Amino acid sequence: MKIGVIIASDDPMRLYVAATYIATEVARGNEVGVFVTGRGVVPFSKGDLSDYPEAVKMREMKVTWLEIFKAAKPLGVKVAVCETAAKIYGLTAQDFRHLEIVDEISSMYSFLEEYGEKIVTF
C-alpha cells in the first residue's frame, strides 16, 4: 500500500511521532512518501534545533526524529520538501543535502499524484 505523510510541524514531539509512524509503516512493507511543508522544512534542513525539555531527553535517549528517519530512509522512504515553503524560508536544495534524508524539492500536487490515496498529517 502507498501511504503519504504530510509533515508541517517543527515541534520535536510531533516530528518524533511522525518518524515513528513512518518507520513502522515502511517496516510493515508499505511504500511511504513524505511531503514536508510549512514550519517542517526548517528541521529537515538544519536537524533538531529544539531546546524543549522533551527534545533534550530524546537526544539523551538517542530516539530523535532525525535518528529514526535516518534508520527508516534505507528501507525506501521518499522525502519531498515543498518548493514554496522552502522559498519562504530562503532554503535551496543545497540546504537539505547534509542530513541525507530529502530526495527532492517539489509541489504538493506532484506528491498527491503519487501518494494521494491514503494521507496522514503531522
Contacts in CASP RR format, 6 or more apart in sequence:
PFRMAT RR
TARGET T0000
AUTHOR 0000-0000-0000
METHOD contacts of the structure
MODEL  1
MKIGVIIASDDPMRLYVAATYIATEVARGNEVGVFVTGRGVVPFSKGDLS
DYPEAVKMREMKVTWLEIFKAAKPLGVKVAVCETAAKIYGLTAQDFRHLE
IVDEISSMYSFLEEYGEKIVTF
1 30 0 8 1.000
1 31 0 8 1.000
1 118 0 8 1.000
2 30 0 8 1.000
2 31 0 8 1.000
2 32 0 8 1.000
2 33 0 8 1.000
2 114 0 8 1.000
2 115 0 8 1.000
2 116 0 8 1.000
2 117 0 8 1.000
2 118 0 8 1.000
3 25 0 8 1.000
3 30 0 8 1.000
3 31 0 8 1.000
3 32 0 8 1.000
3 33 0 8 1.000
3 115 0 8 1.000
3 118 0 8 1.000
3 119 0 8 1.000
3 120 0 8 1.000
4 32 0 8 1.000
4 33 0 8 1.000
4 34 0 8 1.000
4 35 0 8 1.000
4 111 0 8 1.000
4 115 0 8 1.000
4 116 0 8 1.000
4 118 0 8 1.000
4 119 0 8 1.000
4 120 0 8 1.000
5 18 0 8 1.000
5 21 0 8 1.000
5 22 0 8 1.000
5 32 0 8 1.000
5 33 0 8 1.000
5 34 0 8 1.000
5 35 0 8 1.000
5 119 0 8 1.000
5 120 0 8 1.000
5 121 0 8 1.000
5 122 0 8 1.000
6 34 0 8 1.000
6 35 0 8 1.000
6 36 0 8 1.000
6 37 0 8 1.000
6 111 0 8 1.000
6 119 0 8 1.000
6 120 0 8 1.000
6 121 0 8 1.000
6 122 0 8 1.000
7 14 0 8 1.000
7 15 0 8 1.000
7 18 0 8 1.000
7 34 0 8 1.000
7 35 0 8 1.000
7 36 0 8 1.000
7 37 0 8 1.000
7 40 0 8 1.000
7 121 0 8 1.000
7 122 0 8 1.000
8 36 0 8 1.000
8 37 0 8 1.000
8 38 0 8 1.000
8 39 0 8 1.000
8 40 0 8 1.000
8 121 0 8 1.000
8 122 0 8 1.000
9 15 0 8 1.000
9 18 0 8 1.000
9 39 0 8 1.000
9 40 0 8 1.000
9 122 0 8 1.000
10 39 0 8 1.000
10 40 0 8 1.000
10 42 0 8 1.000
10 43 0 8 1.000
10 50 0 8 1.000
11 50 0 8 1.000
11 52 0 8 1.000
12 48 0 8 1.000
12 50 0 8 1.000
12 52 0 8 1.000
12 54 0 8 1.000
12 55 0 8 1.000
12 58 0 8 1.000
12 64 0 8 1.000
12 65 0 8 1.000
13 52 0 8 1.000
13 54 0 8 1.000
13 55 0 8 1.000
14 122 0 8 1.000
15 40 0 8 1.000
15 43 0 8 1.000
15 48 0 8 1.000
15 65 0 8 1.000
15 122 0 8 1.000
16 58 0 8 1.000
16 63 0 8 1.000
16 64 0 8 1.000
16 65 0 8 1.000
16 68 0 8 1.000
17 122 0 8 1.000
18 34 0 8 1.000
18 65 0 8 1.000
18 122 0 8 1.000
19 65 0 8 1.000
19 66 0 8 1.000
19 68 0 8 1.000
19 69 0 8 1.000
19 72 0 8 1.000
20 68 0 8 1.000
21 120 0 8 1.000
21 122 0 8 1.000
22 32 0 8 1.000
22 34 0 8 1.000
22 68 0 8 1.000
22 69 0 8 1.000
22 72 0 8 1.000
22 77 0 8 1.000
23 68 0 8 1.000
23 69 0 8 1.000
23 71 0 8 1.000
23 72 0 8 1.000
23 75 0 8 1.000
23 77 0 8 1.000
25 32 0 8 1.000
26 32 0 8 1.000
26 72 0 8 1.000
26 75 0 8 1.000
26 76 0 8 1.000
26 77 0 8 1.000
27 72 0 8 1.000
27 75 0 8 1.000
31 76 0 8 1.000
32 72 0 8 1.000
32 76 0 8 1.000
32 77 0 8 1.000
32 78 0 8 1.000
33 77 0 8 1.000
33 78 0 8 1.000
33 79 0 8 1.000
33 80 0 8 1.000
33 111 0 8 1.000
33 114 0 8 1.000
33 115 0 8 1.000
34 77 0 8 1.000
34 78 0 8 1.000
34 79 0 8 1.000
34 80 0 8 1.000
35 80 0 8 1.000
35 81 0 8 1.000
35 82 0 8 1.000
35 106 0 8 1.000
35 108 0 8 1.000
35 111 0 8 1.000
35 115 0 8 1.000
36 44 0 8 1.000
36 79 0 8 1.000
36 80 0 8 1.000
36 81 0 8 1.000
36 82 0 8 1.000
36 85 0 8 1.000
36 102 0 8 1.000
37 81 0 8 1.000
37 82 0 8 1.000
37 84 0 8 1.000
37 85 0 8 1.000
37 108 0 8 1.000
38 82 0 8 1.000
38 85 0 8 1.000
38 88 0 8 1.000
40 85 0 8 1.000
41 81 0 8 1.000
41 82 0 8 1.000
41 85 0 8 1.000
41 86 0 8 1.000
41 89 0 8 1.000
41 91 0 8 1.000
42 49 0 8 1.000
42 89 0 8 1.000
42 91 0 8 1.000
43 49 0 8 1.000
43 50 0 8 1.000
43 65 0 8 1.000
43 66 0 8 1.000
44 79 0 8 1.000
44 81 0 8 1.000
44 96 0 8 1.000
44 99 0 8 1.000
44 101 0 8 1.000
44 102 0 8 1.000
45 86 0 8 1.000
45 89 0 8 1.000
45 91 0 8 1.000
45 95 0 8 1.000
45 96 0 8 1.000
45 99 0 8 1.000
45 102 0 8 1.000
46 95 0 8 1.000
47 66 0 8 1.000
47 99 0 8 1.000
48 55 0 8 1.000
48 58 0 8 1.000
48 59 0 8 1.000
48 64 0 8 1.000
48 65 0 8 1.000
48 66 0 8 1.000
55 64 0 8 1.000
58 64 0 8 1.000
58 65 0 8 1.000
66 99 0 8 1.000
66 101 0 8 1.000
69 77 0 8 1.000
69 79 0 8 1.000
69 101 0 8 1.000
70 100 0 8 1.000
70 101 0 8 1.000
73 79 0 8 1.000
73 100 0 8 1.000
73 101 0 8 1.000
78 103 0 8 1.000
79 101 0 8 1.000
79 102 0 8 1.000
79 103 0 8 1.000
79 104 0 8 1.000
80 102 0 8 1.000
80 103 0 8 1.000
80 104 0 8 1.000
80 105 0 8 1.000
80 106 0 8 1.000
80 110 0 8 1.000
80 111 0 8 1.000
81 91 0 8 1.000
81 96 0 8 1.000
81 102 0 8 1.000
81 104 0 8 1.000
81 105 0 8 1.000
81 106 0 8 1.000
82 105 0 8 1.000
82 106 0 8 1.000
82 107 0 8 1.000
82 108 0 8 1.000
83 105 0 8 1.000
83 106 0 8 1.000
83 107 0 8 1.000
84 107 0 8 1.000
86 92 0 8 1.000
86 95 0 8 1.000
86 96 0 8 1.000
86 105 0 8 1.000
93 105 0 8 1.000
96 102 0 8 1.000
96 105 0 8 1.000
112 119 0 8 1.000
END
